[in-house]
Amino acid sequence: MLIQTRSLGVVLGALTVALAVALALSWLLPPQASGLHSHVIVDKARNRLYLFSGGHLLRSYPVATGLEISLTPEGRFHIANKVPNPGGGPPAESLFGSRWLGLSTPIDPTGTKHGIHGTNELGSIGLHASAGCIRMSQPDVEDLYERVSMGTPVVVARGVPLVWWVHRWLDRVRASLQTRLDLTRSGQTMQ
């Protein structure tokens, strides 16, 4: 019983630390990030886009961001517009691919200057190669386009995967604590 109490104390202590880290990083997540709302985090350092819903990671996509670190704006934005076939021609020939998700930035609240879009330059995905937009492969941008709506919060920053790891770790801790609770209620013990 003493070992079980200590184990639970260690888990709760670790959970407290993780929650403190999550709160310290909460400036990255918009207020709508809790509950059932979706939100997007773009990590410019690793060229990854993370899609969350209800606090859980749904998808992670490789992306291309600005050739110069300053070209892709950082901050809290939202999806201001959604445009199918933004180039007007065949998506395979369009620099913007088959979908455009415009970002509301301080210099362009309507989302016509910076956005998340497909590309016909697949070799650029995973690199710092764009003029400031966030490029995705055609299948990935089409998948994301269907999963987000107008107003979906988007955070663009450098080095944000820690948020993803904290979410993932907290999910595992919650599951472990729930298992322990279920076993305790049924009169069993965990080895």
N, C-alpha and C positions, 0 to 999 in steps of 0.2 A: 504494500500500500504506500509506503514511504517513497519507493522508487517511482511509482505511478504519479504521486503528487509532485515529486521533483521534475519528472519528465513533462508533466503538464505545466509546471512553473517555467521551465526552460522554453517550452513552446509559446506560452503566453508572453514571456519576456521578449522573445524574438518577434512575436506578432506586434508588440508595443513598439519595438524599434522600427519594424517595417512600416507601421502606420505613421510614425514620426517622419520617416523618410518620405512617405507618400504625401503627407501634409506639407512638408518642406518643398516638395516639387509641385504642389497643387497649383502654383501659378501657371504651370504649363497647360493645365486642363481647364477648359472653359466651364462655367457653372453648369451647363447643360450636359456635361460628361457623365453625370450620375443618372441613375434610373435606366429607362429603356432607350434613351437617345443615343444615336451614333455620333462618333466624332473621329476625326482623322488627325494623326500626328505624322509629320514629315521630318525625318532626321537627315539633315543635309550632310552631316559628317559621314554617315554610312550609306547615304543614298537609298533609304528605305522609307516606304509609306506604310503606316500601321492603321488599320481600320478597327475601331472598337465599337461595341454595342453593349449597352447595359453594364459597362465596366469590364467586359471580357474582350480579349483580342479575337477578332473574327478572321482577319486576313493580314498578311504582310506581303508587300509587293516591292520588287526592285524598281528604282526610278533613276532618272538623270536630273540633276539640278544645275544651277548656274556655273558656267565655266570659271567665273570669278566668284568667290564666296559671297560678295555683296550683291550679286545680280539677282539671286532669289531672295525676296524679302523675308525677314523673320518676324514672328509675332503671332497674335491671335487674329484669325480671320474667319470668314464663313463662306459657304458656297453661295455666290451672288447670282449666278446663272448657269444653266445647263443647255448646251447646244449640240445637237446631233450633226455630224458631218460639217464641222466648222469651216473647212476649206472650200466647200462647194463642189469639188470634183471627186474623183475616186479616192477613197481613204488611203490606198496604197501609194498614191502620188502626192498626198497632202502632207505638208510639214506638221499640221496639227492633228493628223489622223482622223479617226472616226468619231471622236467625242471631245468636248471641251467642258470643263468645270471651272468657271471663272471665280477667282478669289477676290473678295472685297478687301482691298488694301487701303491704307489712308490716302494714297495718291490716286486711287481708282476704286471708289466704293461700288461701281457697277460691275466690276469683274471682267473688263475687256482687255486689260494690259497683262495681268499675270493670272495663270491658271494651271490646272492639271489637264494634260491632253495626251492623246496618242501620238505616235511618231512613225515615220517611215525610215528613221535612222536607228534601227535596232541595236547597232553597235555602240550607241551612246548610252544605253541603259546600264545603270550601275556606275556611271562616270559623272564628273563635273563637266558638262558639255553644252548646256543650253544657254540661251540669251537671258534666262531668268525664270522661265516657266518650269514646271515639274513634268517631265516626260515619262510616259509609261508605254509598255507594249500595247498593241491593239486589243488583244484578249483581256489584258489586265484593266485597261481604262474602261472597256465596255462592261466588265464585271463590276468595277467600282461605281460607274455611272448608274447602274441599276440598284445599287445598294445604298446610295446616299440621296438626300433630297435637298431642295433649296433651303438654305439656312443652316445646313450641317456645319458645326464648328470645325475649323481646321487650325492646327497649331504647327508652325514651321519654325524649327530651331536646329541648332547644332548639338549633337550628342545627347539625344533624348531616349535612347533605348533603355536607360535605367528605369524609366517609367514603365516600359513594357515588362521588364524583369520583375519589378515590384508587383505589378498586376498578376503576373504568372505565379510568383512565389506566394502571394496572398491567396490565390485560388487554391493552391496546393495545401496551404496551412488550413484554410477553411474546410477543405475536404477531409483532412486528417483529424481536425477537431470534431467534425461532424461524425466521423467514424468512431472516434473515442466515445463521444456522447451516446451514440446509438448502442455501442457495446456495453457501456456502463448501465444504461437503462435496461438492457436485456439481461444484466447480471454476469456478463462475460468480461474477460480481461484481454487486453492486447499484449502480445509478447514482443 
